[in-house]
Amino acid sequence: MTPTPPQAGERAEAWLPIESAPRDGSRVLLYCAWNGVVRGKWESDKYGKPPRPYWTNDCEYTFGKLATRKDQPTHWQPLPPPPALDSEESK
């Protein structure tokens, strides 16, 4: 049975298998063996080199596409909600 991904704004209690992650381009937290926890998204990149499509992340700009394609995530979580701003802080 495949777990149901949490809805937007919900916090997952545990890491979910990557197979259940959204593939609509929305950003999520990814767990990769080499980079650890990173923010990333599904990238179709249909004209790129294999493997395509693939999971991209914020470290791709530092380490390059080849390293990112080799370090694919095994688990994911939704991003946490942003902090609430007090009315005093927003002034």
PDB file of N, CA, C and O in Angstrom:
ATOM      1  N   MET A   1       0.840  -1.184   0.000  1.00  0.00           N
ATOM      2  CA  MET A   1       0.000   0.000   0.000  1.00  0.00           C
ATOM      3  C   MET A   1       0.881   1.242   0.000  1.00  0.00           C
ATOM      4  O   MET A   1       1.781   1.360   0.831  1.00  0.00           O
ATOM      5  N   THR A   2       0.638   2.159  -0.909  1.00  0.00           N
ATOM      6  CA  THR A   2       1.394   3.406  -1.008  1.00  0.00           C
ATOM      7  C   THR A   2       0.803   4.433  -0.068  1.00  0.00           C
ATOM      8  O   THR A   2      -0.404   4.671  -0.107  1.00  0.00           O
ATOM      9  N   PRO A   3       1.620   5.055   0.785  1.00  0.00           N
ATOM     10  CA  PRO A   3       1.080   6.064   1.692  1.00  0.00           C
ATOM     11  C   PRO A   3       0.581   7.280   0.927  1.00  0.00           C
ATOM     12  O   PRO A   3       1.110   7.618  -0.132  1.00  0.00           O
ATOM     13  N   THR A   4      -0.427   7.927   1.464  1.00  0.00           N
ATOM     14  CA  THR A   4      -0.960   9.140   0.859  1.00  0.00           C
ATOM     15  C   THR A   4      -0.076  10.309   1.266  1.00  0.00           C
ATOM     16  O   THR A   4       0.152  10.525   2.456  1.00  0.00           O
ATOM     17  N   PRO A   5       0.425  11.067   0.294  1.00  0.00           N
ATOM     18  CA  PRO A   5       1.263  12.219   0.650  1.00  0.00           C
ATOM     19  C   PRO A   5       0.459  13.239   1.451  1.00  0.00           C
ATOM     20  O   PRO A   5      -0.733  13.415   1.199  1.00  0.00           O
ATOM     21  N   PRO A   6       1.084  13.906   2.402  1.00  0.00           N
ATOM     22  CA  PRO A   6       0.380  14.934   3.169  1.00  0.00           C
ATOM     23  C   PRO A   6      -0.069  16.071   2.259  1.00  0.00           C
ATOM     24  O   PRO A   6       0.557  16.339   1.234  1.00  0.00           O
ATOM     25  N   GLN A   7      -1.138  16.725   2.631  1.00  0.00           N
ATOM     26  CA  GLN A   7      -1.638  17.877   1.879  1.00  0.00           C
ATOM     27  C   GLN A   7      -0.756  19.090   2.178  1.00  0.00           C
ATOM     28  O   GLN A   7      -0.006  19.094   3.154  1.00  0.00           O
ATOM     29  N   ALA A   8      -0.851  20.100   1.346  1.00  0.00           N
ATOM     30  CA  ALA A   8      -0.061  21.319   1.533  1.00  0.00           C
ATOM     31  C   ALA A   8      -0.309  21.884   2.927  1.00  0.00           C
ATOM     32  O   ALA A   8      -1.456  21.997   3.359  1.00  0.00           O
ATOM     33  N   GLY A   9       0.744  22.233   3.619  1.00  0.00           N
ATOM     34  CA  GLY A   9       0.639  22.806   4.953  1.00  0.00           C
ATOM     35  C   GLY A   9       0.693  21.782   6.064  1.00  0.00           C
ATOM     36  O   GLY A   9       0.918  22.153   7.216  1.00  0.00           O
ATOM     37  N   GLU A  10       0.494  20.496   5.764  1.00  0.00           N
ATOM     38  CA  GLU A  10       0.587  19.458   6.782  1.00  0.00           C
ATOM     39  C   GLU A  10       2.036  19.032   6.930  1.00  0.00           C
ATOM     40  O   GLU A  10       2.797  19.059   5.962  1.00  0.00           O
ATOM     41  N   ARG A  11       2.414  18.649   8.112  1.00  0.00           N
ATOM     42  CA  ARG A  11       3.774  18.204   8.375  1.00  0.00           C
ATOM     43  C   ARG A  11       3.792  16.688   8.503  1.00  0.00           C
ATOM     44  O   ARG A  11       3.017  16.122   9.275  1.00  0.00           O
ATOM     45  N   ALA A  12       4.654  16.035   7.766  1.00  0.00           N
ATOM     46  CA  ALA A  12       4.767  14.584   7.851  1.00  0.00           C
ATOM     47  C   ALA A  12       5.488  14.211   9.146  1.00  0.00           C
ATOM     48  O   ALA A  12       6.395  14.918   9.584  1.00  0.00           O
ATOM     49  N   GLU A  13       5.087  13.126   9.739  1.00  0.00           N
ATOM     50  CA  GLU A  13       5.732  12.641  10.956  1.00  0.00           C
ATOM     51  C   GLU A  13       7.007  11.865  10.641  1.00  0.00           C
ATOM     52  O   GLU A  13       7.912  11.783  11.472  1.00  0.00           O
ATOM     53  N   ALA A  14       7.075  11.303   9.452  1.00  0.00           N
ATOM     54  CA  ALA A  14       8.230  10.492   9.077  1.00  0.00           C
ATOM     55  C   ALA A  14       8.540  10.711   7.605  1.00  0.00           C
ATOM     56  O   ALA A  14       7.713  11.226   6.853  1.00  0.00           O
ATOM     57  N   TRP A  15       9.713  10.324   7.212  1.00  0.00           N
ATOM     58  CA  TRP A  15      10.086  10.397   5.807  1.00  0.00           C
ATOM     59  C   TRP A  15       9.253   9.402   5.020  1.00  0.00           C
ATOM     60  O   TRP A  15       9.002   8.287   5.477  1.00  0.00           O
ATOM     61  N   LEU A  16       8.829   9.811   3.837  1.00  0.00           N
ATOM     62  CA  LEU A  16       8.011   8.968   2.966  1.00  0.00           C
ATOM     63  C   LEU A  16       8.868   8.451   1.818  1.00  0.00           C
ATOM     64  O   LEU A  16       9.833   9.107   1.427  1.00  0.00           O
ATOM     65  N   PRO A  17       8.530   7.286   1.273  1.00  0.00           N
ATOM     66  CA  PRO A  17       9.301   6.777   0.131  1.00  0.00           C
ATOM     67  C   PRO A  17       9.197   7.722  -1.064  1.00  0.00           C
ATOM     68  O   PRO A  17       8.147   8.326  -1.289  1.00  0.00           O
ATOM     69  N   ILE A  18      10.261   7.851  -1.816  1.00  0.00           N
ATOM     70  CA  ILE A  18      10.312   8.802  -2.925  1.00  0.00           C
ATOM     71  C   ILE A  18       9.255   8.497  -3.981  1.00  0.00           C
ATOM     72  O   ILE A  18       8.839   9.400  -4.706  1.00  0.00           O
ATOM     73  N   GLU A  19       8.821   7.265  -4.082  1.00  0.00           N
ATOM     74  CA  GLU A  19       7.811   6.898  -5.068  1.00  0.00           C
ATOM     75  C   GLU A  19       6.485   7.618  -4.832  1.00  0.00           C
ATOM     76  O   GLU A  19       5.693   7.769  -5.762  1.00  0.00           O
ATOM     77  N   SER A  20       6.233   8.065  -3.602  1.00  0.00           N
ATOM     78  CA  SER A  20       4.976   8.750  -3.281  1.00  0.00           C
ATOM     79  C   SER A  20       5.082  10.274  -3.382  1.00  0.00           C
ATOM     80  O   SER A  20       4.108  10.977  -3.114  1.00  0.00           O
ATOM     81  N   ALA A  21       6.249  10.789  -3.763  1.00  0.00           N
ATOM     82  CA  ALA A  21       6.462  12.242  -3.832  1.00  0.00           C
ATOM     83  C   ALA A  21       5.723  12.852  -5.020  1.00  0.00           C
ATOM     84  O   ALA A  21       5.541  12.194  -6.044  1.00  0.00           O
ATOM     85  N   PRO A  22       5.294  14.118  -4.882  1.00  0.00           N
ATOM     86  CA  PRO A  22       4.613  14.782  -5.994  1.00  0.00           C
ATOM     87  C   PRO A  22       5.579  15.037  -7.152  1.00  0.00           C
ATOM     88  O   PRO A  22       6.735  15.405  -6.945  1.00  0.00           O
ATOM     89  N   ARG A  23       5.092  14.837  -8.349  1.00  0.00           N
ATOM     90  CA  ARG A  23       5.921  15.048  -9.548  1.00  0.00           C
ATOM     91  C   ARG A  23       5.343  16.167 -10.403  1.00  0.00           C
ATOM     92  O   ARG A  23       5.372  16.117 -11.632  1.00  0.00           O
ATOM     93  N   ASP A  24       4.815  17.178  -9.715  1.00  0.00           N
ATOM     94  CA  ASP A  24       4.196  18.303 -10.423  1.00  0.00           C
ATOM     95  C   ASP A  24       5.078  19.551 -10.417  1.00  0.00           C
ATOM     96  O   ASP A  24       4.626  20.625 -10.815  1.00  0.00           O
ATOM     97  N   GLY A  25       6.325  19.423  -9.974  1.00  0.00           N
ATOM     98  CA  GLY A  25       7.238  20.561  -9.936  1.00  0.00           C
ATOM     99  C   GLY A  25       7.232  21.318  -8.620  1.00  0.00           C
ATOM    100  O   GLY A  25       7.984  22.279  -8.457  1.00  0.00           O
ATOM    101  N   SER A  26       6.384  20.894  -7.666  1.00  0.00           N
ATOM    102  CA  SER A  26       6.368  21.580  -6.366  1.00  0.00           C
ATOM    103  C   SER A  26       7.616  21.198  -5.571  1.00  0.00           C
ATOM    104  O   SER A  26       8.091  20.065  -5.655  1.00  0.00           O
ATOM    105  N   ARG A  27       8.136  22.141  -4.805  1.00  0.00           N
ATOM    106  CA  ARG A  27       9.347  21.906  -4.017  1.00  0.00           C
ATOM    107  C   ARG A  27       9.021  21.161  -2.727  1.00  0.00           C
ATOM    108  O   ARG A  27       8.012  21.424  -2.073  1.00  0.00           O
ATOM    109  N   VAL A  28       9.907  20.221  -2.378  1.00  0.00           N
ATOM    110  CA  VAL A  28       9.757  19.393  -1.182  1.00  0.00           C
ATOM    111  C   VAL A  28      11.134  19.209  -0.548  1.00  0.00           C
ATOM    112  O   VAL A  28      12.149  19.572  -1.143  1.00  0.00           O
ATOM    113  N   LEU A  29      11.168  18.649   0.654  1.00  0.00           N
ATOM    114  CA  LEU A  29      12.432  18.245   1.263  1.00  0.00           C
ATOM    115  C   LEU A  29      12.771  16.860   0.741  1.00  0.00           C
ATOM    116  O   LEU A  29      11.914  15.976   0.710  1.00  0.00           O
ATOM    117  N   LEU A  30      14.015  16.671   0.333  1.00  0.00           N
ATOM    118  CA  LEU A  30      14.473  15.387  -0.185  1.00  0.00           C
ATOM    119  C   LEU A  30      15.617  14.882   0.673  1.00  0.00           C
ATOM    120  O   LEU A  30      16.410  15.674   1.183  1.00  0.00           O
ATOM    121  N   TYR A  31      15.710  13.563   0.837  1.00  0.00           N
ATOM    122  CA  TYR A  31      16.861  12.979   1.518  1.00  0.00           C
ATOM    123  C   TYR A  31      17.687  12.221   0.484  1.00  0.00           C
ATOM    124  O   TYR A  31      17.222  11.246  -0.107  1.00  0.00           O
ATOM    125  N   CYS A  32      18.915  12.682   0.276  1.00  0.00           N
ATOM    126  CA  CYS A  32      19.851  12.051  -0.647  1.00  0.00           C
ATOM    127  C   CYS A  32      21.017  11.479   0.156  1.00  0.00           C
ATOM    128  O   CYS A  32      21.412  12.053   1.170  1.00  0.00           O
ATOM    129  N   ALA A  33      21.563  10.361  -0.287  1.00  0.00           N
ATOM    130  CA  ALA A  33      22.642   9.702   0.452  1.00  0.00           C
ATOM    131  C   ALA A  33      23.873  10.593   0.590  1.00  0.00           C
ATOM    132  O   ALA A  33      24.487  10.622   1.657  1.00  0.00           O
ATOM    133  N   TRP A  34      24.249  11.319  -0.460  1.00  0.00           N
ATOM    134  CA  TRP A  34      25.467  12.119  -0.422  1.00  0.00           C
ATOM    135  C   TRP A  34      25.224  13.517   0.120  1.00  0.00           C
ATOM    136  O   TRP A  34      25.985  13.983   0.967  1.00  0.00           O
ATOM    137  N   ASN A  35      24.182  14.199  -0.346  1.00  0.00           N
ATOM    138  CA  ASN A  35      23.916  15.580   0.064  1.00  0.00           C
ATOM    139  C   ASN A  35      23.102  15.700   1.346  1.00  0.00           C
ATOM    140  O   ASN A  35      23.019  16.789   1.915  1.00  0.00           O
ATOM    141  N   GLY A  36      22.510  14.628   1.807  1.00  0.00           N
ATOM    142  CA  GLY A  36      21.677  14.696   3.010  1.00  0.00           C
ATOM    143  C   GLY A  36      20.328  15.319   2.691  1.00  0.00           C
ATOM    144  O   GLY A  36      19.736  15.016   1.655  1.00  0.00           O
ATOM    145  N   VAL A  37      19.837  16.183   3.567  1.00  0.00           N
ATOM    146  CA  VAL A  37      18.533  16.814   3.393  1.00  0.00           C
ATOM    147  C   VAL A  37      18.689  18.079   2.553  1.00  0.00           C
ATOM    148  O   VAL A  37      19.451  18.982   2.900  1.00  0.00           O
ATOM    149  N   VAL A  38      17.962  18.125   1.455  1.00  0.00           N
ATOM    150  CA  VAL A  38      18.006  19.261   0.532  1.00  0.00           C
ATOM    151  C   VAL A  38      16.591  19.606   0.096  1.00  0.00           C
ATOM    152  O   VAL A  38      15.672  18.796   0.221  1.00  0.00           O
ATOM    153  N   ARG A  39      16.429  20.815  -0.416  1.00  0.00           N
ATOM    154  CA  ARG A  39      15.147  21.219  -0.995  1.00  0.00           C
ATOM    155  C   ARG A  39      15.234  20.946  -2.485  1.00  0.00           C
ATOM    156  O   ARG A  39      16.211  21.322  -3.132  1.00  0.00           O
ATOM    157  N   GLY A  40      14.209  20.288  -3.036  1.00  0.00           N
ATOM    158  CA  GLY A  40      14.273  19.966  -4.447  1.00  0.00           C
ATOM    159  C   GLY A  40      12.908  19.779  -5.071  1.00  0.00           C
ATOM    160  O   GLY A  40      11.877  20.023  -4.444  1.00  0.00           O
ATOM    161  N   LYS A  41      12.921  19.338  -6.327  1.00  0.00           N
ATOM    162  CA  LYS A  41      11.680  19.120  -7.072  1.00  0.00           C
ATOM    163  C   LYS A  41      11.949  18.135  -8.209  1.00  0.00           C
ATOM    164  O   LYS A  41      13.095  17.862  -8.565  1.00  0.00           O
ATOM    165  N   TRP A  42      10.854  17.612  -8.767  1.00  0.00           N
ATOM    166  CA  TRP A  42      10.930  16.722  -9.917  1.00  0.00           C
ATOM    167  C   TRP A  42      11.203  17.560 -11.160  1.00  0.00           C
ATOM    168  O   TRP A  42      10.541  18.572 -11.387  1.00  0.00           O
ATOM    169  N   GLU A  43      12.165  17.148 -11.953  1.00  0.00           N
ATOM    170  CA  GLU A  43      12.548  17.876 -13.162  1.00  0.00           C
ATOM    171  C   GLU A  43      12.350  16.971 -14.363  1.00  0.00           C
ATOM    172  O   GLU A  43      12.988  15.923 -14.462  1.00  0.00           O
ATOM    173  N   SER A  44      11.475  17.362 -15.277  1.00  0.00           N
ATOM    174  CA  SER A  44      11.211  16.511 -16.439  1.00  0.00           C
ATOM    175  C   SER A  44      12.412  16.478 -17.380  1.00  0.00           C
ATOM    176  O   SER A  44      12.777  15.405 -17.861  1.00  0.00           O
ATOM    177  N   ASP A  45      13.032  17.613 -17.654  1.00  0.00           N
ATOM    178  CA  ASP A  45      14.252  17.703 -18.473  1.00  0.00           C
ATOM    179  C   ASP A  45      14.276  16.639 -19.573  1.00  0.00           C
ATOM    180  O   ASP A  45      15.253  15.905 -19.712  1.00  0.00           O
ATOM    181  N   LYS A  46      13.195  16.563 -20.352  1.00  0.00           N
ATOM    182  CA  LYS A  46      13.048  15.478 -21.315  1.00  0.00           C
ATOM    183  C   LYS A  46      14.110  15.462 -22.399  1.00  0.00           C
ATOM    184  O   LYS A  46      14.281  14.442 -23.067  1.00  0.00           O
ATOM    185  N   TYR A  47      14.832  16.566 -22.596  1.00  0.00           N
ATOM    186  CA  TYR A  47      15.877  16.598 -23.612  1.00  0.00           C
ATOM    187  C   TYR A  47      17.271  16.435 -23.024  1.00  0.00           C
ATOM    188  O   TYR A  47      18.260  16.467 -23.757  1.00  0.00           O
ATOM    189  N   GLY A  48      17.359  16.261 -21.712  1.00  0.00           N
ATOM    190  CA  GLY A  48      18.657  16.117 -21.062  1.00  0.00           C
ATOM    191  C   GLY A  48      19.210  14.710 -21.186  1.00  0.00           C
ATOM    192  O   GLY A  48      18.564  13.820 -21.739  1.00  0.00           O
ATOM    193  N   LYS A  49      20.405  14.524 -20.668  1.00  0.00           N
ATOM    194  CA  LYS A  49      21.039  13.206 -20.684  1.00  0.00           C
ATOM    195  C   LYS A  49      20.392  12.309 -19.635  1.00  0.00           C
ATOM    196  O   LYS A  49      19.845  12.812 -18.654  1.00  0.00           O
ATOM    197  N   PRO A  50      20.444  10.994 -19.820  1.00  0.00           N
ATOM    198  CA  PRO A  50      19.877  10.069 -18.835  1.00  0.00           C
ATOM    199  C   PRO A  50      20.587  10.196 -17.492  1.00  0.00           C
ATOM    200  O   PRO A  50      21.754  10.587 -17.489  1.00  0.00           O
ATOM    201  N   PRO A  51      19.984   9.901 -16.375  1.00  0.00           N
ATOM    202  CA  PRO A  51      18.576   9.522 -16.303  1.00  0.00           C
ATOM    203  C   PRO A  51      17.680  10.741 -16.423  1.00  0.00           C
ATOM    204  O   PRO A  51      17.954  11.781 -15.825  1.00  0.00           O
ATOM    205  N   ARG A  52      16.659  10.622 -17.159  1.00  0.00           N
ATOM    206  CA  ARG A  52      15.678  11.678 -17.291  1.00  0.00           C
ATOM    207  C   ARG A  52      14.310  11.050 -17.249  1.00  0.00           C
ATOM    208  O   ARG A  52      14.153   9.952 -17.785  1.00  0.00           O
ATOM    209  N   PRO A  53      13.361  11.631 -16.684  1.00  0.00           N
ATOM    210  CA  PRO A  53      13.463  12.784 -15.786  1.00  0.00           C
ATOM    211  C   PRO A  53      14.191  12.400 -14.496  1.00  0.00           C
ATOM    212  O   PRO A  53      14.534  11.237 -14.287  1.00  0.00           O
ATOM    213  N   TYR A  54      14.422  13.395 -13.637  1.00  0.00           N
ATOM    214  CA  TYR A  54      15.166  13.139 -12.401  1.00  0.00           C
ATOM    215  C   TYR A  54      14.766  14.147 -11.330  1.00  0.00           C
ATOM    216  O   TYR A  54      14.069  15.123 -11.607  1.00  0.00           O
ATOM    217  N   TRP A  55      15.218  13.896 -10.101  1.00  0.00           N
ATOM    218  CA  TRP A  55      14.997  14.816  -8.980  1.00  0.00           C
ATOM    219  C   TRP A  55      16.158  15.792  -8.942  1.00  0.00           C
ATOM    220  O   TRP A  55      17.316  15.379  -8.867  1.00  0.00           O
ATOM    221  N   THR A  56      15.860  17.079  -8.994  1.00  0.00           N
ATOM    222  CA  THR A  56      16.886  18.109  -8.891  1.00  0.00           C
ATOM    223  C   THR A  56      16.798  18.730  -7.494  1.00  0.00           C
ATOM    224  O   THR A  56      15.780  18.599  -6.814  1.00  0.00           O
ATOM    225  N   ASN A  57      17.862  19.402  -7.075  1.00  0.00           N
ATOM    226  CA  ASN A  57      17.839  20.049  -5.758  1.00  0.00           C
ATOM    227  C   ASN A  57      18.722  21.287  -5.772  1.00  0.00           C
ATOM    228  O   ASN A  57      19.399  21.566  -6.761  1.00  0.00           O
ATOM    229  N   ASP A  58      18.711  22.019  -4.678  1.00  0.00           N
ATOM    230  CA  ASP A  58      19.448  23.275  -4.596  1.00  0.00           C
ATOM    231  C   ASP A  58      20.962  23.099  -4.705  1.00  0.00           C
ATOM    232  O   ASP A  58      21.665  24.068  -4.991  1.00  0.00           O
ATOM    233  N   CYS A  59      21.477  21.904  -4.486  1.00  0.00           N
ATOM    234  CA  CYS A  59      22.918  21.663  -4.590  1.00  0.00           C
ATOM    235  C   CYS A  59      23.375  21.487  -6.034  1.00  0.00           C
ATOM    236  O   CYS A  59      24.576  21.457  -6.303  1.00  0.00           O
ATOM    237  N   GLU A  60      22.434  21.372  -6.961  1.00  0.00           N
ATOM    238  CA  GLU A  60      22.800  21.170  -8.359  1.00  0.00           C
ATOM    239  C   GLU A  60      23.649  22.323  -8.881  1.00  0.00           C
ATOM    240  O   GLU A  60      24.546  22.108  -9.696  1.00  0.00           O
ATOM    241  N   TYR A  61      23.380  23.529  -8.428  1.00  0.00           N
ATOM    242  CA  TYR A  61      24.144  24.691  -8.896  1.00  0.00           C
ATOM    243  C   TYR A  61      25.587  24.639  -8.407  1.00  0.00           C
ATOM    244  O   TYR A  61      26.481  25.182  -9.056  1.00  0.00           O
ATOM    245  N   THR A  62      25.816  23.998  -7.281  1.00  0.00           N
ATOM    246  CA  THR A  62      27.164  23.886  -6.731  1.00  0.00           C
ATOM    247  C   THR A  62      27.918  22.694  -7.305  1.00  0.00           C
ATOM    248  O   THR A  62      29.072  22.816  -7.713  1.00  0.00           O
ATOM    249  N   PHE A  63      27.249  21.527  -7.333  1.00  0.00           N
ATOM    250  CA  PHE A  63      27.928  20.286  -7.723  1.00  0.00           C
ATOM    251  C   PHE A  63      27.687  19.874  -9.170  1.00  0.00           C
ATOM    252  O   PHE A  63      28.387  18.998  -9.677  1.00  0.00           O
ATOM    253  N   GLY A  64      26.717  20.481  -9.848  1.00  0.00           N
ATOM    254  CA  GLY A  64      26.450  20.171 -11.246  1.00  0.00           C
ATOM    255  C   GLY A  64      25.379  19.105 -11.436  1.00  0.00           C
ATOM    256  O   GLY A  64      25.020  18.375 -10.513  1.00  0.00           O
ATOM    257  N   LYS A  65      24.885  19.045 -12.666  1.00  0.00           N
ATOM    258  CA  LYS A  65      23.806  18.111 -12.989  1.00  0.00           C
ATOM    259  C   LYS A  65      24.240  16.657 -12.866  1.00  0.00           C
ATOM    260  O   LYS A  65      23.473  15.829 -12.375  1.00  0.00           O
ATOM    261  N   LEU A  66      25.450  16.331 -13.301  1.00  0.00           N
ATOM    262  CA  LEU A  66      25.890  14.937 -13.266  1.00  0.00           C
ATOM    263  C   LEU A  66      25.906  14.396 -11.840  1.00  0.00           C
ATOM    264  O   LEU A  66      25.430  13.289 -11.589  1.00  0.00           O
ATOM    265  N   ALA A  67      26.451  15.173 -10.907  1.00  0.00           N
ATOM    266  CA  ALA A  67      26.489  14.737  -9.512  1.00  0.00           C
ATOM    267  C   ALA A  67      25.078  14.622  -8.937  1.00  0.00           C
ATOM    268  O   ALA A  67      24.789  13.695  -8.181  1.00  0.00           O
ATOM    269  N   THR A  68      24.198  15.559  -9.294  1.00  0.00           N
ATOM    270  CA  THR A  68      22.823  15.526  -8.801  1.00  0.00           C
ATOM    271  C   THR A  68      22.092  14.313  -9.347  1.00  0.00           C
ATOM    272  O   THR A  68      21.347  13.660  -8.616  1.00  0.00           O
ATOM    273  N   ARG A  69      22.292  14.003 -10.613  1.00  0.00           N
ATOM    274  CA  ARG A  69      21.634  12.838 -11.209  1.00  0.00           C
ATOM    275  C   ARG A  69      22.109  11.530 -10.591  1.00  0.00           C
ATOM    276  O   ARG A  69      21.361  10.553 -10.550  1.00  0.00           O
ATOM    277  N   LYS A  70      23.344  11.508 -10.112  1.00  0.00           N
ATOM    278  CA  LYS A  70      23.868  10.298  -9.469  1.00  0.00           C
ATOM    279  C   LYS A  70      23.371  10.172  -8.035  1.00  0.00           C
ATOM    280  O   LYS A  70      23.241   9.057  -7.530  1.00  0.00           O
ATOM    281  N   ASP A  71      23.092  11.286  -7.369  1.00  0.00           N
ATOM    282  CA  ASP A  71      22.682  11.285  -5.958  1.00  0.00           C
ATOM    283  C   ASP A  71      21.169  11.512  -5.850  1.00  0.00           C
ATOM    284  O   ASP A  71      20.726  12.525  -5.307  1.00  0.00           O
ATOM    285  N   GLN A  72      20.396  10.582  -6.360  1.00  0.00           N
ATOM    286  CA  GLN A  72      18.944  10.713  -6.346  1.00  0.00           C
ATOM    287  C   GLN A  72      18.380  10.378  -4.962  1.00  0.00           C
ATOM    288  O   GLN A  72      18.910   9.514  -4.264  1.00  0.00           O
ATOM    289  N   PRO A  73      17.305  11.064  -4.571  1.00  0.00           N
ATOM    290  CA  PRO A  73      16.752  10.873  -3.231  1.00  0.00           C
ATOM    291  C   PRO A  73      16.064   9.527  -3.065  1.00  0.00           C
ATOM    292  O   PRO A  73      15.614   8.909  -4.029  1.00  0.00           O
ATOM    293  N   THR A  74      15.997   9.096  -1.813  1.00  0.00           N
ATOM    294  CA  THR A  74      15.299   7.861  -1.478  1.00  0.00           C
ATOM    295  C   THR A  74      14.023   8.152  -0.703  1.00  0.00           C
ATOM    296  O   THR A  74      13.115   7.322  -0.674  1.00  0.00           O
ATOM    297  N   HIS A  75      13.944   9.334  -0.066  1.00  0.00           N
ATOM    298  CA  HIS A  75      12.797   9.704   0.760  1.00  0.00           C
ATOM    299  C   HIS A  75      12.497  11.189   0.612  1.00  0.00           C
ATOM    300  O   HIS A  75      13.322  11.956   0.116  1.00  0.00           O
ATOM    301  N   TRP A  76      11.298  11.584   1.052  1.00  0.00           N
ATOM    302  CA  TRP A  76      10.885  12.982   0.939  1.00  0.00           C
ATOM    303  C   TRP A  76       9.934  13.355   2.070  1.00  0.00           C
ATOM    304  O   TRP A  76       9.365  12.489   2.734  1.00  0.00           O
ATOM    305  N   GLN A  77       9.770  14.666   2.278  1.00  0.00           N
ATOM    306  CA  GLN A  77       8.788  15.262   3.187  1.00  0.00           C
ATOM    307  C   GLN A  77       8.328  16.572   2.567  1.00  0.00           C
ATOM    308  O   GLN A  77       9.077  17.195   1.815  1.00  0.00           O
ATOM    309  N   PRO A  78       7.090  17.005   2.876  1.00  0.00           N
ATOM    310  CA  PRO A  78       6.678  18.328   2.393  1.00  0.00           C
ATOM    311  C   PRO A  78       7.460  19.410   3.133  1.00  0.00           C
ATOM    312  O   PRO A  78       7.938  19.191   4.246  1.00  0.00           O
ATOM    313  N   LEU A  79       7.583  20.562   2.513  1.00  0.00           N
ATOM    314  CA  LEU A  79       8.232  21.687   3.182  1.00  0.00           C
ATOM    315  C   LEU A  79       7.383  22.123   4.370  1.00  0.00           C
ATOM    316  O   LEU A  79       6.155  22.068   4.297  1.00  0.00           O
ATOM    317  N   PRO A  80       8.007  22.554   5.457  1.00  0.00           N
ATOM    318  CA  PRO A  80       7.220  23.062   6.584  1.00  0.00           C
ATOM    319  C   PRO A  80       6.589  24.397   6.211  1.00  0.00           C
ATOM    320  O   PRO A  80       7.075  25.079   5.309  1.00  0.00           O
ATOM    321  N   PRO A  81       5.516  24.777   6.893  1.00  0.00           N
ATOM    322  CA  PRO A  81       4.919  26.081   6.604  1.00  0.00           C
ATOM    323  C   PRO A  81       5.876  27.204   7.024  1.00  0.00           C
ATOM    324  O   PRO A  81       6.690  27.012   7.927  1.00  0.00           O
ATOM    325  N   PRO A  82       5.788  28.358   6.387  1.00  0.00           N
ATOM    326  CA  PRO A  82       6.664  29.470   6.775  1.00  0.00           C
ATOM    327  C   PRO A  82       6.287  29.981   8.162  1.00  0.00           C
ATOM    328  O   PRO A  82       5.164  29.763   8.616  1.00  0.00           O
ATOM    329  N   PRO A  83       7.203  30.651   8.832  1.00  0.00           N
ATOM    330  CA  PRO A  83       6.897  31.172  10.163  1.00  0.00           C
ATOM    331  C   PRO A  83       5.816  32.250  10.091  1.00  0.00           C
ATOM    332  O   PRO A  83       5.738  33.012   9.128  1.00  0.00           O
ATOM    333  N   ALA A  84       5.003  32.292  11.112  1.00  0.00           N
ATOM    334  CA  ALA A  84       3.973  33.328  11.194  1.00  0.00           C
ATOM    335  C   ALA A  84       4.630  34.621  11.648  1.00  0.00           C
ATOM    336  O   ALA A  84       5.424  34.621  12.589  1.00  0.00           O
ATOM    337  N   LEU A  85       4.308  35.708  10.991  1.00  0.00           N
ATOM    338  CA  LEU A  85       4.851  37.014  11.373  1.00  0.00           C
ATOM    339  C   LEU A  85       3.897  37.728  12.299  1.00  0.00           C
ATOM    340  O   LEU A  85       2.699  37.818  12.030  1.00  0.00           O
ATOM    341  N   ASP A  86       4.436  38.235  13.394  1.00  0.00           N
ATOM    342  CA  ASP A  86       3.623  39.047  14.296  1.00  0.00           C
ATOM    343  C   ASP A  86       3.343  40.382  13.623  1.00  0.00           C
ATOM    344  O   ASP A  86       4.113  40.822  12.770  1.00  0.00           O
ATOM    345  N   SER A  87       2.265  41.016  13.994  1.00  0.00           N
ATOM    346  CA  SER A  87       1.928  42.301  13.391  1.00  0.00           C
ATOM    347  C   SER A  87       3.005  43.348  13.692  1.00  0.00           C
ATOM    348  O   SER A  87       3.203  44.267  12.897  1.00  0.00           O
ATOM    349  N   GLU A  88       3.701  43.226  14.821  1.00  0.00           N
ATOM    350  CA  GLU A  88       4.775  44.162  15.174  1.00  0.00           C
ATOM    351  C   GLU A  88       5.987  43.951  14.250  1.00  0.00           C
ATOM    352  O   GLU A  88       6.660  44.914  13.884  1.00  0.00           O
ATOM    353  N   GLU A  89       6.262  42.709  13.879  1.00  0.00           N
ATOM    354  CA  GLU A  89       7.421  42.418  13.034  1.00  0.00           C
ATOM    355  C   GLU A  89       7.211  42.915  11.608  1.00  0.00           C
ATOM    356  O   GLU A  89       8.177  43.263  10.928  1.00  0.00           O
ATOM    357  N   SER A  90       5.965  42.954  11.148  1.00  0.00           N
ATOM    358  CA  SER A  90       5.715  43.319   9.768  1.00  0.00           C
ATOM    359  C   SER A  90       5.724  44.833   9.557  1.00  0.00           C
ATOM    360  O   SER A  90       5.582  45.288   8.422  1.00  0.00           O
ATOM    361  N   LYS A  91       5.886  45.622  10.619  1.00  0.00           N
ATOM    362  CA  LYS A  91       5.908  47.087  10.482  1.00  0.00           C
ATOM    363  C   LYS A  91       7.279  47.597  10.164  1.00  0.00           C
ATOM    364  O   LYS A  91       7.470  48.805  10.016  1.00  0.00           O
TER     365      LYS A  91
END
